[in-house]
Amino acid sequence: MRRVEIRVEKWPLHEPFIISRIAPQLNGEVVVVEIEEDGLIGRGECERMDVFEPEYPDVLSMVESVKKDLEHGINREQLQQLLPSGAARNAVDCALFELDAKQSGHSAWKYAGFKQAPKAVTTVFTLSLGEPDGMAKAAKQNNHLPILKLKLGTADDMPRVRAVRAAAPDVRLVIDANTGWCFEQLKSYLPELQKLGIEMVEQPLPPSEEHLLSELDSDIPIVADESCIDRTSLASLKGRYQGVNIKLDKTGGMTEALALLDEAKAMGFEVMVGCMLGTSLAMAPALLLAQEAQWVDIDGPLLLSKDRTPGLSYSNGVVTPVAGVWG
């Protein structure tokens, strides 16, 4: 019988993490799953999202609901039927994926079907939503990094974008509005965003308005985040979005994420790989997916006061794989 350990961990942040649609976060709170079988251990981590989004299902309870099934040997395919796409399944699926890879005698990247070992990638660094002066100060402090992501989503965001661009004139900029804009607002912003060199806008509209994106003629790619969960999302996104953001805490783990990556590319979507707040244990599986992404956002550990050991190597916006983190 397998040994299954489930635990909650809190990882303090450098400073509060603020986006438009939830209360400020002071800690990264995660659920870690470890599955041991015949001396081999598989691990997975997800954000405990219900702590910050009260309407989100209870992540810990969902993980614990499959503990006996895991102890009795269920596989990843059976797991897909027991838990829906989402954070809870991600922690369990990634643990099973690493265990399966070890049992096969292969590294996780080879087991996943990639042709070569993961290389270093450039990640965005996220600036929390704040007043224009505060965001400009943060941008100036980080203008040595190659690409910054601005958290926006208020009724008047252009002063923030102008302030950041003035503070970091040579840095690549992308925007995440977290469903906080309306369609008319987006249309009015796009011409100036283009002049300011914004290269991508992530999830600008709420679900009730995203059908209007099919009417939009934009030179700036629009990427679906909250609206892209798994492969079942893709049909409704075609013709509205130019890209999709693949997050393991949305897909429910590597099993679905790999399938989503393949199908999204086949349908002509640009690919972004993102993350929730978490440690390198959550980022390392995403780093495999990031090998085929146009934009990479796996900066979670940079927002923490400290990362777990061993952790991925972060230096000047570049994330480098480190043996022993996962896979």
N, C-alpha and C positions, 0 to 999 in steps of 0.2 A: 504493500500500500504506500502511496505517496505521503510525504509530509508537506502540509500547506500552512504557511504563516501569512497572516494578514495584519498589517499594522498601519496606524496613522502617524504621520510625521508633520511637524510644523517647522518651516524654514523662514526666519525673519527676513524682511526686505530691507534694502538700503534706505528706502523712503517709500511713502504710500504710493501704490500703483492705482492710477485713476483713469477710468474710461467713462464714456458718457452715460452708460445705461445701468451701472451698478455702483454700490457704495465703495469708497476707497478701501483697498486691501492693504493690510499691514503685515500679513504673513502669507507665504505660500504654504497651503495645507494640502498634503498629498496622501494617497493610499498606496502602500507598497505591498505587492504580492510576491512571495517566494515559494516555488514548488520544487521540492527535492525528490529525486527518484534515482535509486541505485548510485548514490554518491554524486550525482550531477544536479545542479541547481539552475533553474530559470527564474528570471526576475522581471517585474514590470511595475510601472508607476503611472498613476493618473492624478489629475487635480481633483480634490474633493469639492466639486463645483457647487454642490448644494449649500455649502457653507456661505457662499457669496451670492448665489442666485437661488433664493428660497423656492422658486417654482421648479427647480431642477430636481429630478428624483434623487432619493437618498443613496449616494454612491456607496458608502460603506455597507449598508444593508444589502445592496444588490450584489456586491462582491461576496459578502458572507453567505448569501443565499445559494451560491454554487460551490461552497467549500467541500461539502460531502461528495458532490459529483466529481470534483477534482481529485479528491483522495481516492476515489474509486476508478480513476483512470480515463475520464472523458478527454477527447481530443479537441483540437481547435474547430473542426467542422461541427461537432456536436455543440460546442460552446455558442456558435452563432445562433443556434436555435433556442438556447436557454436565456441569453441576455440580448437586448436590443443594442443597436449602434449607440455608442456613447462612452463616457469616461470609465464606468465600471468595467465594461467588457475589455477596454483597452489594457488596463493593468493586468488582467488575467490572460488575455490573448498574447501580450508581449512576453509574459512569463512562460507560457506554453511554447511560444515561438523560439525563445532562447533555449529552452529545454530540448525541444525537437532538434534544433540545430546541433547542440552538443551531442545528443544521442546519435545523430547521423554522422558525426565525426567531422562536420564542416563548420566553418564560421557562418555567422548569421547572413552576411552579405551573399555568400555563395549559396547558402540554403534558400535565400530569397530569389535566386535566379539572376542576380547581377553578374555581369561578365568580368568585373574587376573590383578590387578592394576599394572602399570609399576613400576619397581624397578630401583635402581641406576645402571648405566652402566659405563664401562671404555671407555673413548674416546681417540683417538689419539690427539696429539698436533702437528700442522703442522709447519715445518721449511721452510721458503721461500727459493727459489733458490738464491744462492750466491756463492762467492768464497769459496774454501775449508776451509780457516782459519775462515771466517765469519760464516759458517755453523757449524764448530766445536765449536766456541765460543757460539753460540746459543744452541747447544746440551749440552754443559757443564752447561750452565745456567739452563737448563731444565732436567738435568739428574736425578732429583728426581721423574719425571713423569714416569708412567709405559710403555708408548708406544709413540714413535715419528714417524711422517711421513715426509719423505724427499721429497721436490719438486725438481725434476731433469728434464732431457730432453735436454741435450746439447751433443756436440760431444765427450766430455771427462768427464764423470761423476764419474769414479771410485775413483779418488783422493778425491772427496767430500764424498763418502760413507766411505772410509777408515778413513778420518779425523773425521767424526761424530762418527764412531764406537770407535775410540781411545778416544774421549772425553766423550763418554757415553757407557762404556763397558758392563754394565749390563741392559741396557734399550732395550726393544723390538723395532725393527725397521721395518717399511714398507716403500715402495717407490712408488711415483707417478711420472711417466715420462711425463704425459700429451701429449701423442702421439709423443714425441720428439726423440725417438730412431728409428733406422732401425733394420731390422731383424738380420743382421749379428752382429750388436752391441749388441743386446740382447743376442744372443747365446754366444758371447765372454764374456759377463759379468756374466752369470748365475753361473758358477762354483765358482767364487770368492764371489759372493753375497751369495751363500749358506754357504761358509766357514765363512763369516762375520755375519751369523745368520739372514739374511733378511728373513722375514717370508711371505712376499707377495709383488708382483709387480703389480701396478695398471696402466692399459692402456699404455703399453710401445710403441705401434706402431700406425702409422696413419692408417686410414681405408683402404688405398690402399695396405697395406702390411699385414693386420691382418689375411688374409686367410693362411698365412705361419705359423701361430701358430699351425695349425693342424699337422704340421710336427715336432713340438717341443716336446721333452721329458724332462720335467722340474719337479724337486721335489719341486720347489717353485710355489705356486698357482699364476696364472695370472688372474687378475680381470678386467672385462670390465667396463669402466666408460663412456667416451664420446660415446662409441658404444652401450650402453644400455640405451635406452630412456624409452620404455614401453614394454608391452607384445609382440608387433610385432617385437621387436628386438631379442627375445630369440632364435628363430629357427636358425638364422645365427650365433649365438654365440656358439651353442652347438658343442663340439669337438674342439673348439679353446680356450675357456676360461674355467677356473675352478670355477670362481665366477663372480658375477655381483654386481655393486654398484647402489643401489636404492637411487635416490635423488628426492625429491619432486619437485624441480624446473625443473627436466627433465620429470618426469611422468605426471606432470600437476595436482598434488594434491593427497590427501589421497585416493580418490576413485580408481584411477588407481594404485596407489602405493600398496594398499592392495591386489589388484588382481595380480599385478606383483610379489609380495612377495610369494603368494600362488603358482603361476605357476612356478616360478624359483625354489622353493624348490621341487616341484613335478618333475621337470626335472633334479634334482640332482645338481644344482648349489649351491655353498657356497654363503652366502649373506653378503654383506657389506652395511651399511647405511651411506650415506654421506650428505654433505651440501654445500651450497654456503656461501658467506659472509652474515651474517645477525644476528639478535638479537635472544633472547630466544623465541620470538613469532614464528620464523621460525623453531627453533630447537625442540620445544615441540611436535609437531606432529611427527617429525622424531624419537623422543625418544620412541614413541609407537612402531614403526617399529623396532627400535634397540633392542627391547626385544628378537628378534629372529635372531639377526645378529652375525656372527663370528667376524667381525671387525666393529667398530663404529667410525665415524668421524663427530662429531657434535660439533666441537670446535669453531665455528664461533664467539660466543660472547667473547672468550678469545683473539681474535685478535683485538677486538674493545677497544677504550679507556674507554668506559663504556657501560653497557647493559641497556635495559629498565627495569622498575620496575612495577610489580614484574618480576623477572627473575629466570631461573633455577639455582640451586646451583652447582657451580663448585669448586671442592677442590681436589688438587693433582691428577688430571686426571679422577676423578669420577664425573659423572653428576647425580644429584638427582632431581626427580620431585618436583615441588613446586606448591601448589594449587593456582589457579587464573591466571597462565601464559597463558594457553590455554586448552580448553576441559573440 
